[in-house]
Amino acid sequence: MTILAKFTRRLTLAATTLATALAAFGPGAQAAGFPAEGRPVRIVVGFPPGGGADVLARAIAPGLAGKLSGNVIVENRPGAGGLTATEYVAKSAPDGYTLYIATPGSFTIWPNLRKLNYDPSKDFAPISTLVTMPNLLVVSPSTPYQSVKDVVAAAKAPGGQIDYASGGVATIGQIAGEQFKLMAGLKMTHVPYKGTTPALTDVMGGLVPLTFCDPSAKGMIDSGKLRLLAVTTAKRSPLFPDTPTMDEAGVPGYDLMNWYGIVAPAGTPAEVVQRLNGALAEVMAQPEVRQRLAAAGMEATSSAPDGFGRLMATERAKWGKLVEQAGMRAE
């Protein structure tokens, strides 16, 4: 073997060794070593405990921990209609250890209301949709309203004026209320709260007559603390089979589907995103998880990361049109 051949062979062996060493620290290795032993994965929720996003996070955390062979904790960071937590996650390290329960407000509604400190299409890595569900039109039992038509009649009466509560500005509850107001031609005033739970508390107490909430309020409905008038989806909910849709109740064409998903900060390695996506798909298929979520009115689902990204982009455009028609503003 010539000196040149020997030198070439040594270079080839060195390059192969270097490539092997680099691969050990590359994205694939990151996924294989994720999560590191003793380091928890956090699921951040942008609202107080008790609401739909919180119920979802706590339903999936144990199963996800099992699939990842690690520890998964839920962290509530309420404030500003979900913006506080959304901005926090956008600035978090893109390593897969900080996840976020994405709701329509922060990703499809707020972006149509004002300039934000994050870009929902660029600052996050979509992982998967998790659940879909209707919203519910509920009223205080102290009101005389027994149907959607009663609410419409009261709002249209001479001097009629009805307030409606929501879990905050730019939440899907506000969108549901504004869509109702536009489609039925009503006079209604939005009363935003810092989360669904305080909004429901005041509706139950009669301080605000009605709200559009997620199905996590089922227990309050069953106990008579809230009166359910309609669901917002085009089809009736299996959880409330005897309750009419808004369309059936007198608002033709009304159709609103709520959803929650999960995202990570942009830049999270693709292999980590795929591992989380696969683990969550298995969790959402578990009978005990599906049953627990169904009891809260949520239908478990999953999707590819790019599919979830397309859903959010479509919804952003859709609600942008409603925001313009309703003349909504950031309060």
N, C-alpha and C positions, 0 to 999 in steps of 0.2 A: 504494500500500500504506500503510495507516494505521500510526501509531507503535506501536499495540498489536500489530498483525499482525507488524511487523518484530521487535518484542521477543520475541513468541512463537516466531517462526522461529529467532531466535538461541538461545533456550533449548532448542529441539528439537535444533538442531545441536550445542550444547554437551553435551546429555545423550547424544546418539548417540556423540560423540567419547569421552566418559567411559566409556560402556558398552563401547566397542571397546577402550579402554585397559585396563579391568578384566578383560575377557575374555582379554587377552594374558597375564594373570597368574593366571588361574583354573585349575581342575582339568584342563580339557582341554589347556591349554598345558603344565601340569606333565607330563602323559603324553607330549605331543609332544616335550618337551625332556628326557625321561627315557630313559636315564641321561645326565647331563651329561658332556661330554667330559673324560676323565682321571679321572673318579670311579668307582671299582669298586663293583660290587654284591657283597656278601658272602653266601655261603650258610653259615650256622652249623650245626655238627653237635655234638650234645650228648654224644658218645662218642669214645673214642680212634680213631685211624686203624685201618683194617682191618675194622671191623664193617660190617654191612649198610647203616646210614645213611650212613656215610662212602663206601662203594662207590657208592651211589646218587648222592650229591652230586658226586663226581668224574666220574661217567659223564655227568651232565647239564650240568655247568658249561661245557664248551667249546661245546656246541650253543646254550645259552642266551646265551652271550657273542656268538655269531654272529648270533642273532636280534635281540639288542638293540644290535648294533654297538658293544659296549663290552667292559669287562673284568669277568670274574666269577671270584672267588676262593673257596676253601673254607677255613673256619676251624674247627678243632676246639676245643671248650671242654668237656671231660669233667668229670664230677663229680656226685655225689649222684643217681645214676640218671637223669641228664638234667635234673635240676632247676636246676643251676647255669646252664646255657645257656638254659633256658626263661625263667628269671627275667631274665636279661640281655637277651634279645630283647624280652620284654614291656616293658622300660623303655627300649628303643632308640627313636630318632627314627622316627616313622611316615612315612617318605619313600620307601620302596621300595628303599633301599640295604642294608637288613639283612633277610635272609630266613632261615627256619629249617626244617630238616628235621623235621617233626612226626612223632613216633612214638606208639604207643598209651600208653606209660608216662606221659608228662607231661600228656597231654590226656584220657585216659580212665580211668587206673588211680590215679595219685597223688591226683586230686581226691576219690577215695572213701576215702582212707586218713587224710588229715589236712588241716588248714587250711593253705593255701598263700599265698605272697606274690604270687600272680597268680590271675586268674579265667580258666580256659581258654575260657569262652564269651563273655567280654567284652573281654579284653585282646589278642586276636589277630584278624587279618583272614584267614580261610581263602582260599587261592588255588586249590589243586587237589590231588586225590590224585595220586600218582605211580606207585606199584607196589603189587601185592598178592603174597602168597607164603605158603607153609606155614611152620610151624616144624618142626624136625626133632628127634626123640628120638635122641640119640647117646650112646654109652657108650665108656669107655676100652677099648682092645683087651686090656688086662690083666685085665678082669673076665671072669667066666664067662658073662655074659649074651649069648645069641645071638638072643633074641626078647623082645618085650614080656611074653609070658607068663613068661619066666624072671625078669624084674624083679619082676613081680607075685608070683610064688611066693616069691622071696627076701624081699620086704618083708612077706609074710604069714606067713612061717615063725616058729615060736616064738622070741621075742627078736629078730625081724627088724627091722632099721632101716637105711634107705638115705638117704644124703645126695644132694641134687641141686644143681648150681650154676646160677647165672643171671648175666646181665650187670648185675644190680643190683636193688635193691628197687623194686617197682612196674613192672618191665619186663614185656613180654609173655612172656618166658621164665619168670618167676615165676608168672604167671597160668596158663601151660601146665602147669607142674608142679603147682600147686594144683588145677587142674581134673582132672589125672590122679589125684592123691591122693584127691580126693573121689569121683570116678566109679568108681575101682577099689577104694576102701576101704583105702588103704595108710597105713603109717607112713613118712613121709618128712620130712627136715629140710632147709630151704632154706639154701643157702650163697651169699650175694650177693657179687658182685665189682664192680669199677669198670669195667665194660665187658665185652663179649662176648669179646674177644681174650684177656684174662687168665683168664677162666673156662674157655675152651677149652684154654688152655695147661695148666691144672691137671688138666683131665679127661684130656687126652692123656698127662699124666705119671702118671695113676693116683691123684692126691691126692683127687679127688672122682670117684665112679664114673660119673655121667651128667649131662646137661644138655639143655635144650630150646633150640636155637639157630636162627638164620636160615640160609638156604641158602648164605650166603657161605662156609660151612665146607666146601663141596663139594671143594675141593682137598685138604683134610685127610682127607676121607672116601675120595677116590679113591686117595690115597697110603697108605691103611691106618693112618693115625694116629688115626682115629676109626672106630667101627663104627656104622653107621646101622641103627636098628631100625624106625622108622616115621615117617610124616609126619602132621601134625596135622589136615589138611584132610579134608573128606568124600570128596573124590576124590583119586586118586593124582596125584603131581606128574609132569609131562612130563620133568622133569630127572632123576627117579628112578623110572622106570616100573615097575621090578621091586620096589619097596619098598612094603609094605602101608601102608594108613592105620591110625590108631590103632583105628578101628572094626573093621577087618578083623583087626587083630592081637589083639583080645580085649577092647577097651573099647568096648562098644556105645554109639553115639550121640555119641562124642567128635568134636567139630568145632571147630577154631579156625583162623581166617584172620588172618594178620598183614598190616599195611599200613604204608606210609609216605606222607606228603604234604608239602606246603610251605605255610607261613603267613608273614605279615608282622605287625608290630605294629598294633594297632587304631588307626584313624585314618588309615591309609595311604589316599591318595586313590583313590576307586573306579576312576577312569580308569587309574591306575597298576596297580591290582590286575587290571583287565581286560586290560591290555597284557601283564602277566606271565603271566596265565592263557592268553592266546592264543599267546604265544611258547612256553610250556611244552607246550601241546598239540601244537605242531608238532615240538618236540624229542622228545617221547615217541613220536611216530609215525615218527621216523627209523629206518630199518632197522639202522644201525650201533649206535644207542643200544639198541634193542630186543634186538639180538643180544648186546650186552655185558651187559645186565641179565639176559637169559635164561640166560646162562652162569653167573650168580650165583644162579640160581633165582628171579628176580623177573620178574613179568609186568608190563610197562609199561602204564600206563593214564592217564587224565586225567578231569577232571570240572569242572563249573561250581563257582565258589566256594561257592554256597549248598548244593550237593550234598555237598561235602566237609564243610561245617559240620553238615549233618544226620547224616552218617555218624559224626562224632565224638560228637554228642549221643546217638545210639542206642547206641554202644559204651560210653559213660560209664554209661548206665543198666544195660546188660547186665553189665558187669564189677562194678558196684556190688553187684549181687545175689550174685555169686561171692565178692567180698571179705567180705560179711556171712556167707555160708555157711561159708567157710573160716576165719573168725576172723582174717583177716590184720591185721597192724598195721605201722605205720611203724617200721622197725628202725634 
